[in-house]
Amino acid sequence: MYNRQLNISKANSFFLFGPRGTGKSTLISGLFSPSEALVLNLLQTELLATLQARPEELERLALGAKKPWVVIDEVQKIPALLDVVHRLIEEHGILFALTGSSARKVRRGAANLLAGRAFTYKLFPLRAAELGDSFDLNAALSWGTLPKIYQFDSDQTRALFLKSYAESYLQEEIVAEQVVRILAPFRRFLQIAAQSNATVLNLRKIAQDCQTSPSNVKSYYQILEDTLVGMFLEPFHLSIRKRQRAAPKFYWFDTGVLRALSLSLDAPLQPSTYEFGKLFETFIINQIRAGLEYQEKQYQLSYLLTKDGAEIDLVVERAGQPTLLIEIKSGTVVRDGELNNLRAFQADIKGSKAICLYRGERPLSSAGVPILPWRQGIEEL
């Protein structure tokens, strides 16, 4: 079991959301002793059928257990339970730990996620800091960092797991919840969305490739974001209005799942290639995102791209602190000329600080721009 960096307060009921396989159940099992919590897993068919037919049965189970906590795994399967949960919190002071792979269905079935009566946490794949000495960058880029990946001892079994994961996402998250009526375009969309990872989105072009409408593609991307298997990175601009007009980028949550969906698992990764660079960028941005979520930082993440093609990979806006302009380089050497855009943007954006993260091992500097080993740079954030 890995020591996760997400610190959950037991002073209040809470939701714990995260994609399938990120370790939610394992984290919860380590948080509560058997004498402390009644655990109800909605993946158990009989229990699921009972509570679907009679959500009020939860009250009998919770009060009968005579324990301070009730854990409900996969709560999004029965959103109607939240009405009972609400009543038990208010009338009996019972505390609830509610886990799920999607807040989407919960929101459709309950007003405002218990109207603030439960905290909300998110769990992501393992961070490099959580893996410690067992972390290997090439393996992380090739196979991702879902906890179960580290139970397999061969690339063949890792590939089989990731292919199965990609398929089970279709079956369990999409088909079972009846989110998408016609599955064929969505299947095509998943592959194209994976191939479009870390690039500025062109919904019309993606819709043509998927043989569906741009409105459907927009809805598909919203499903991915709601189920936490990816995130939008909006364009940076000091004007909110202009920021809303430009197209976002989309980053998948795990490089292994990304490669499975893009049908590239069988091709060994090669440093200094375009694919390697995009995977490294995706990995770093996800590491930063997870770390900020775990620290409960209200930082805003975006990217910067000018009309003439000058780009900054990641902009981190921090209230009361300098805005960070982060360039991500997948090489082990960074040449001075590669940071010209970073220096120019730092001069143009008042109160900003430029940083370059790279794959090398030594902290360097180029004309006042720190060039940091990526692990050091991330932890300093």
Beta strands, then each sheet from edge to edge (+ up, - down):
strand 1: 14-17
strand 2: 37-41
strand 3: 69-73
strand 4: 95-100
strand 5: 119-122
strand 6: 230-235
strand 7: 249-252
strand 8: 300-305
strand 9: 311-317
strand 10: 323-328
strand 11: 352-358
strand 12: 364-366
strand 13: 369-373
sheet 1: 2+ 3+ 4+ 1+ 5+
sheet 2: 7+ 6- 8- 9+ 10- 11- 13- 12+
end
